[in-house]
Amino acid sequence: MTDGLGAAARRGVVWSTLAYASTKVLSLVTTAVLARLLVPGDFGVLAAVLVFVAFVELGGDLGMRATVIYEQERGISDRVHVAFTLNLALIGVLTVAALALAPLIAGFFGLEHEVWLFRLGVLALPLRALGNVSDALLLRELAFRRRMIPEIGSSIVKATVSIALALTGAGAEALVIGLLAGTATWSTLQLALTGYRPRLRFDRAVARSMAGYGVGASLLEVAAVIANSVDQIVVGRVLGERALGLYSVAYKIPELGISAVGWNVSQVAFPALSRKRTDDAGDLGRATLKLLRLQALFAVPVATGTAVLAGPLIVNVFGEKWASGAGVLAAAATMAAGQGIAFPIGDLFKAVGRQRRLVMLNVVLLPVLIAGVILAADAGITAIAWTRAAVSVTFAMTVVAMAGRLLAIPPRETLRAAWPAIAAAIGVLAGAGFVRLIWHGDGLGVLLVGAAAAAVGGLLALRLLAGHALGEVIETLRGGRRATYAGQTGVE
């Protein structure tokens, strides 16, 4: 990347991660509070509603959000207005259909008495559609500092409303109403920050040209939603709302500790690599290897420590009544490591217009995931979670191999990029595993000592087995700080 684009990308990673980490910390704290006010069944109802909403929204914008980022236009053109119009029109149709289907879906989950909550949750679709294009504009311009405001504002409103209602005695409705309040806040702030004034405009030629890229992006979103929802559908249908509540809450810790970084690097990687494609495409191979090395070095050791300390983590964060979700948490951490690597590397394919290769990979793996989850259902939520984790890791490894072939990167270079992460994970496993072997129980003490041992073990193994990686991490962090300072002072 050029110096200016590289600085903008590093700055974007810093601000995006700060925003995502802030919202996830707030979400985790909120969930910890609500976990003591509500019961697992209430969270199970919310999870079922969210799965329903996610499926209704499948391809709801025809990939227009991704297309606005990919095309790298400047300013607000008619193409942006057409993207907004298509998104809003399709979401309007899907919302009406979802309101009619709500009783059928509630019955599928055995929640006939909660139909009104399914209908209420559907309102999140039009509320979010109002801000989707504004969010794409911020991403396109790498304006991640401004993008923090809607993310954090939404989380604060959602937390405040949900906890306030729960304290009055409300159950699952506290969670759904909080979701709607947060979504409305997000869209309002998006529109205010970008200054975008939506116009309903349709041009058949423009819509057709945008759909050429957008359909592929939309198919990729469809595959992602199915992959992220099929396990919850099976849990809710076969094992009930309490099991679904335990299952969904167990994923909260990996979302904060692992997915936060991977997801936000992905948010930056797509627009940054798209900009790079239009300016200078000669450095994509080196950038991809560096992205793999740094992402794996974070995700794999942290996932290892989280999996080993899953019992103490879930008990100390959410309380004893959630202890049976420890096995799910360990699997969720493993899955999050796979996603943390696959998401940013997968953005390479989106940035160069080859996202349909990822769609084909999903076409192959999704039937495997669906069949595996169904077969694992009788063994309980932990078996289902590990099935999903296995498919996620397989997906990540395949995406990395595909990226290597696309950019003509030798396999040995890919393995060399991944080695520091493997070395650090070995040290984390040794440190945390030793504490768990000699200190039984799930108290706060074993969690703190285990975390410290994991950190020391990981750093020692990294220093002994891949010492060069430490220097690169330090230099990258320094570069991020310099880029952030430059963005704040106006100096490039």
N, C-alpha and C positions, 0 to 999 in steps of 0.2 A: 504494500500500500504506500501511496505517497505520504510525505510527512503530515500534511494537513488532514488527509483522510484517516491516517493512522491515529493521529491525536484525537480526532473527532470520535473514532471508534472506541479508543480507550476511555475517553470521557463518557461516551455513551454507556459503556459497561459499568463504569463507576456509578453514574446516576441511576441507571436502570436497576442495578443490583441494590442500591440504597433504597429505591422505591419499593422494589419487590420484597426485599428483606424486611423493611419497615411494615409493609402490609401483612406479611406472613407472621412476623412477631406479634403484631396486634391481633391477627386471626388466631394464633396459637393461644395467646392470653385470653382472648374472648372465649375460645372453645374450652379452655381449662375452667373458666368461671361457669360457663353454661353447662359443662359436664357435671358440675356439682349441684346445679339447680334443676337440670332436666334428667331424663332417663335415656338409655340407649335407644329405645323405641322412637323417641322424638327425633333423634338424629337419623334414624332409619327412614322416617317419613321424609325428611328433608332430602336425603340421598336419592330416594325414589323420585321425588319431584324434580331434582336436578337432572337425573338421567332422562326423564321424560322431556324436559325443556331442551336438553342437549340434542336429543334425537329429532325433535321438531325443528330445531335450528339448523339441521344438517344441510350444508350448502346454501343456507338462506341468503347469503349475499352474492352467490354465483362467483365467489372468488374475487369480488371487486376490491375488497380491502387490500388483499395481496397484490392485485394488479396495479393499484395506485402507487404502491411502494416500488414495484418492479419497474414501472415505466419511467420513473425518475424525472417526471416533468418538473417545471418550476411554476410556482404560483397556482392559482385556481383557474382551471380551464373548464370548458364544457364537458370534458371527459370526467372530471371530478363530480360534476352535477349529475351526469348520467349514472355514474356509479352509485351515488346516494339514492337516486330515484329507483333504480333496479333493486337495491337492497331493501328499501322501505316498502316497495310494492310487494315483493315476494314475502317478506316477513309479515305483512298485513294478512295475506292469504293464509300463511301457515298458522298465524295466531288464531284466526277464525276456525280453522280445521282442528286445532289443538283443543280449543274450548269444547268442541263437540265430542272429541275423542276422550276427554278427561275421565268420564265414568268407566269406560272400557279399560283404560290403563290402570286406574286405581284398583279396579277389580282384579287385574292381572297380578298386582302386588299384594292382594288380600287386604286392601285399605279402602274398602267401599265407603266407610264412614268419613274418609278424608277427601272426598271428591272436590270439595270447595277449595282445598289447599292446592290441588293440582291445577285447578282453573286460575287461582290467584297467582301461582308461580309462573304461568304462561305469560303474564303481563310483563315479565322481565324481557321478553323478546322485542316488542316495539320500543321499550324504554332504552334498550342497548343499541338498537338499530339507529337511533337518533345521533349517537356519538361515534359510530364505527368509522365513518369516513374522516372525521376530525382526528381520530386516533391514528389513522393511516397517514394523514398529513404530517403529524408530529414525528412518526416513525420515519417517513420518507426524508425529512429534513434532519434526522438524528437529533431531534430536540428533546432529549431524554430528561433534562433538568426540568423543563416545563411539564413533561409528561408525568412526573412524580406527583404533581398536585392532584389530578383526578384520582389516581390510584390510592393515595393516602387519604384523601377526603372521603372517598367511597368507603374505605375500611372503617374510618372513624364513625361515620353515620350508621353503617351496618352494625357495628359493635354496640353503639349506644342504644339504638332502637331494639336490638335483640335482647340485650341484658335488661333494659327497662321493662320490656314486656314480660320476660321470664320472671322478674321479681314480682310482678303483679299476679303471677299464677298461670300465665299462658304457657302452652306446651310447644308443639311443633310449629304452631302459627307464629310464634315469636321469631323463629328462624326464617320462615318464608317472608314475613313482612319486613324483617331486617334486610333480607336479600333485595327486595324491591326498592327499599329506601336507598340502599347503597348504589344500586344500578342507576336510579334516577339522578343521584348526586354525580355519579361518574359522567353521564352524558351531558348534564348541565355544565359541568366544569370543562369538559372537552370543547364544547361549542364556545364557551366564554374565552378560553385560552387561545384557540386558533383564530377566532374572529370569523370563522367560516359561517356564512349565511346560506343555509341549504336552499336550493331551488329545484323544483320538480321539472326536470327536463329529460326528454327522451329523443335519441337519434339512433335509428336502426343501424346505420353504418358504424357509428362509434361503438354501440353496444356489441355488435358482431366482432369488431376488432379486439375489444377488451376481453370478450369471452374466450378468444383463442388461447390466452394465457390463463384466464380466470377459471375455466372449467377444470384444468389440471390442478390448480390450487384448491379448488372446491372439493374435488375428489380426494385430495390428500387430507383435507379437514374431515371429510366423511369417514375415511379410514381411521383417523385418529380418534374420533368420537366413539366409533364402534369398539376400537381396541381398549379405550379407557372406560367403557361402560358395560361391556358384556359380562365381566365378573360381578359387578354390582347387580345387574339384572338377575343373574343366576342366584346370587346370595339372597336377594330380596324375595324371589319367587319360591325358591326351594327351602331356605332356612329361616325366612321371616324377618320382620322389621327390627327385632332386637339384634340379631346377628348382623344385619346390614348396618346398624348403628355402630356396633363394635368394629366392623370391618372399615367403614368410612373414616371414623375418628383415628384409627391406627395409622392412616396415611398422612395425618396432619404433620407429624414430626419430620418425616423425610421431605415433605413439601417445603418446609422451612430450611432444613439443614442441607439438603442436596439439590432439590429441584429449583430452588430460588436462583442459584448461580447459573445452572445449566439453561434454564428458561430465559433468563435475562441476557446471557451471552448470545443465545439464539435470537432474541429480539433485536440485538445490535448487529449480529452477523448478517442477517438477511438484507437489510438496507445498505449496510456497509459494503458487502460483497456485490450487491447490485450496482452501487455507485462505482466500485472498482471495475466491474465488467464494462461499464460505459467509458471509463477514463483510461484504464491500463490493465489489461487482463494477464499480464505476464508473470505475476507473482502469486497466483492462486495456490500453487502446489506448496510453496514454503509456508504461506499463511495457514493452509489447512493442517499441515504437520504441527505447527506451533499451537494451533487451536486444539488439536487432539491431545498434545502433550500436557497443556495446562489444564484442560477440562478433566482429563482422566486423573491427573495428579491431585485434583481436588475431590472429584466424585468417588473414586474407588476407595481411597483410605477412609473417608468419612462414612461411606456406606458400610464398610467393614466394621468400624467402631460402633455404629448405630445398631447393626445386626447383633453383635456380641452383647451389647448392653441394653437390648430391647426391653427386657423385663423391668429393670430398675427405671428406665426412661418412662415407660408408659404409666407405671404406678405412681411415680413422683410428679409427673406432669398432670395426669388426669384423675388419679385416685384408684383405690383398690378395686372398685367395681369394674374397672376397665382392664384388669390384669390378664384376662383371657385373650386379649388382643395382641399379646406380646409376639406370638409367632407370626401374625400378620405384619406387625411392624418390621420384623427382621426381613421378611420377604419384600415388603414395600421399599425398604432401604436399598436392597439389591436391584429392584426394578428401577428406582430413581437414579441409581448409578448408570444403568444402561441408557435411560432417557437423557441423562445429563450429558452423555457423550454423543448420542445419536442426534439430538435436536440441532445443536450448532453445526455439526458436520452435514446433516441433511439440508441445512440452509444453503450449502454450496449448490446443490442440485436446483433449488428454487431460484437462486440468483442467476444461474446460467440457463434457465428455461428448460431444465431436464427433470422437473418434479414428477413427471409421469413414471420415471424409473422407480421412484419411491412408492408410487401408487401400485405398480406391478408387484413390488416386494410385499406390500400389504395384502394384495390379492392372494399371494401364496401363503403368508403367515396367518392371516385372520382365520381361515377355516381351522388351522391347527390350534389356535388359541381358543376358539369357540368350542371345539370338540374336547380339548383338554380341560377347560373349565367345567363343562357339563359332566365329564367323567369324574372329576375331582370333587364334585358337589357333595356326594355322600360321605366323604372323608372330613368335611367341615371347612371353615373359613381359612384356616392356615394352609391346607392343601390347595385351595383355589388361589390363594395369594402367591404361593410358590410356583404354581403353573404359569401365572401371568408373568412372574419375575423371569422365569426361564425363557419365555418367548421374547420378553423385552431385551434381555442380554443377547439373544440370538439376532434380533433385529439390529441392535447397535453394532455388533461385530460385522454383520453383513453390510451395513451402511458404510462403515469404515473401509471395508475391502472394495466396495463399489467406488467410493471416492478415490481410492488409490488407483484403480484402473482408469477412471475418468481423467485423472491428471497425470497418468504414467508415473506414479510413485512406486519405487521398488518395495516389495513386502518387507524387506529387512529394515527399510527406513521407517515404515509404519510400526514395526515391532520395537525399534529403538525409541520411537516417540512414546510408546506406551510403557516402556520398562520402568521409568521412575515411579509411576503410579503403582505398579506391581510390587516394587521394592518397598514403598511406603506402606502398602496394605499388609505386607508380611510383618512389618514391625508393629503395626497397629493390632493385628491379630495376636501377636505374641504378648504384647503388653496388656491389652484388655482381657485376653483369654486367660492369662496367668492369674489376674485378680479374680475373675469369675470362678476359677478352679479352687482357689484357697479361701474365698469369702462368699459364702452362700447367702441367699436372701436378696430382696429387692429394695433395701433401704437407701436413703440419700447418701450414706457413707460409701457404699459400694459403687454407686454411680459416679461420685466425685473422684474417688481414687482410681476407678476404672478408666474414666476419661483422661485423667492425668497420665496414667500408665500408657494409654493408647497414644497420646500425643508424644510422649518421650520415646516410645518404641518406634513410632513412625518416623520421627526426625532422625533418630540414630540410624535406622535402616536406610533412610534416604541418603544420609551423609556417607555411610559406608559403601553402599551399593550403587548410588547414582549421584555423587556429590555435585556434578555439574548442573543438575537440575535446580538445586537450591539457589545458585547464582542467577539462573534465568528467572526464577520466580521473584527474587528480590528486585532484579532489574525491571521486570514487568510492572511490579507494584510501584516502583519509583516512577516509571513512565506514566502510569495511570495518574499518580499524584501531580506530575508536571503538566499533563494534559488537562486535568481538572483545573489547576491553577491558571493555565493559559486561557481556558474558557471563561473563568470568572473575571480575569483582568482584561480580556480582549486581546491578549498577546498570543500569536501562533508560532 
